[in-house]
Amino acid sequence: MNGSETARTSIAVLPFANLSPQSGDDYFSDGLTEELILRLTRLQGLRVVAWHSSSQFRGREQDLRAIHGELNVDVVLRGSVRRSAARVRVTAQLIDTGSGAYLWSEAFDRNLDDVVAIQEEIARAIVETLKLALNPRRETAPATRTKRVNMECYNLCLQGRFYAQGRTASGLRRSLDCYSAAIAADPESATAHAGLADAYSLLADYGIMHPREAMPRAEAAALCALKLNPDSAEANSALAFIRSVFHWKWEEGEALYRRAIELNPSYARARHWFAIDCLAPQKRFDEAEPQVDIARELDPLSLITHEGSPYLRMLRRDYTGCIRGLQEIGNLQGGFHKVFSGIGRALNLLGRFDEAIAMLEKAEATAAGIPNVISALGQTLAMAGRTDEAKRRLDQLHALAQAEHVSATCFAIVHLGFGEREKALEWLEIGCERREVPVMMIFAHPVYDPLRDDARFQALVRRMRFLL
């Protein structure tokens, strides 16, 4: 190879086409793609685009120019999967995005339980083709290469990941069921235990399950995963999230996040969670910003990772910069409700209530029934003097709370809009007692600025181990 060829250091693994007769096998082909991404992130010197961004090119795998420009990668891996009975056929091609040249291609026709060996062979072919240096410690970490794969557990883990991607209540619950069944099939699977930990954490984070029910179960699963495989970046990141947002043990959470990133520098989720859920709540914005930037580089088409930077600007009280950043995200996808709600919150903080209400109403129309959007709108209506409409939003939150878990912060923020400080503090104290995830932002978020001189509020801040 010449010098330009040896310089290739970035790759996107595009969704492998599902050629199986069963239409419901998309989870298997998508899961194999994600497993390949995970395996490649263990290679030193290779930037691997996250699944969320690479999956945006499903059906556009031939558009190498767009892939090269939007994902900023030198090469792509694409292929197909055909599964039938006890056999699987996988084809794979490694292609230069600049020239369109095929650098390597291969077809594998194996027993179904050899699927992990196929993934390893593809990864090693990429290493050899791109002349990458392997990190010996990562490559010799406990893995599946010497252990026969439990295909029932493997399939259930793929399904668990597949159902969790949409972040819907039904999807997250199905994901939880899949990981639980995977553990029943193979209690020694660190992947299954780490997946179960994330499923419980996400159910709590999205307000679908009460945190005091979900988070202890998430913690038990994460600890089990780490016992089975201490070098699992996913398990370290899962436990880091729990130690930070549930136990408020910020130093422990930070150490676990740094360990996860050391194990897998291309793990976009770990970097994003570290920035937004550990560093930012402590007002360590200068340290959070680089992590957000790297996460966005690793997952360039993810609206969630793009949202991190404007969110930090809002926490820095740069509301105009926050709005500008969110408008740029809106150019990527105009219907993303978090763009409307984020701009609405920033406009509220600037005192531009009518404009804020218009944006929050757009968010409400785009994603009906989301408690924190209802809360922000109720607060802003109250601050604008539209008290009857604000009270209707507060009643709506109480009605929702009869059927699902609604964070105490949602009620606190509306009462702040009415100027009812005592009621707001009562709700924040309830949120702290419940260990709700959104409460972690009371130290950093500007929405709570009107309470900062209150002794009860300062007691909450100290209880959460923040330094005043």
URZI-V769485 format. One line per field, one symbol per residue. ss: DSSP state (H for helix, E for strand, - for the rest). phi: phi as a letter, one per 40 degrees, with the letter a starting at -180 (. if undefined). psi: psi as a letter, one per 30 degrees, with the letter a starting at -180 (. if undefined). Layout:
ss->???
phi->???
psi->???
This chain:
ss->--HHHH---EEEE---EE----HHHHHHHHHHHHHHHHHH------EE--HHHHHHH------HHHHHHHH---EEEEEEEEEE--EEEEEEEEEE-----EEEEEEEEEEHHHHHHHHHHHHHHHHHHH-----HHHH-----------HHHHHHHHHHHHHH----HHHHHHHHHHHHHHHHH----HHHHHHHHHHHHHHHH-----HHHHHHHHHHHHHHHHHH----HHHHHHHHHHHHH----HHHHHHHHHHHHHH----HHHHHHHHHHHHHHH--HHHHHHHHHHHHHH----HHHHHHHHHHHHH---HHHHHHHHHHHHHH----HHHHHHHHHHHHH---HHHHHHHHHHHHHH----HHHHHHHHHHHHH---HHHHHHHHHHHHHHH------HHHHHHHHHH---HHHHHHHHHHHHHH--HHHHH----HHHHHH---HHHHHHHHH-----
phi->.cccccccbbabccdcccbccccccddcccccccccdcccccccgbcbccddcccccdgbcccccccccccfbcbbbbiabbbafbbabbbabbbcccbgcccaaabbbbcdccccccdcccccccdcccfccccdcccbcdaccbbccccccdcccccdccccccfccccccccdcccccccccaccccccccccccccccccccgcbcdcccccccccccccccccacccccccccccdccccbcfcccccccccccccccacccccccccdccbbccdcgcccccdcccccdcccbcbccccccdccccccccgccccccccccccdccaccccccccccccccdccgcccccccccccccccbcgcdccdccccccccccgcccccccccccccccccbacbccccccccccccgccccccdccccccccgccccccccbccccdcbcccccccccccccgccc
psi->laeeeffkgkkkjlkkkjgkekfggeeeeeeeeeeeeeefffkkgkkkkleeeeffgkfgffieeeeeeefhlelkklalkjkkcglkkkkkkkkkfefgkkfkllkkjlkeggeeeeeeeeeeeeeeeghlkkjeeefglkagfgkkkjeeeeeeeeeeeeffefhleeeeeeeeeeeeeeeeejfgjeeeeeeeeeeeeeeeeggfkkefeeeeeeeeeeeeeeeejfgjeeeeeeeeeeeefefhieeeeeeeeeeeeeeifgjeeeeeeeeefeeefggieeeeeeeeeeeeefifgkeeeefeeeeeeeffgieeeeeeeeeeeffejfgjffeeeeeeeeeeffgieeeeeeeeeeeeeeikgjefeeeeeeeeeeffgieeeeeeeeeeeeeeffflkkkffeeeeeeeefgieeeeeeeeeeeeefhkefffgfefkffgefffgkeeeeeeeeeghkj.
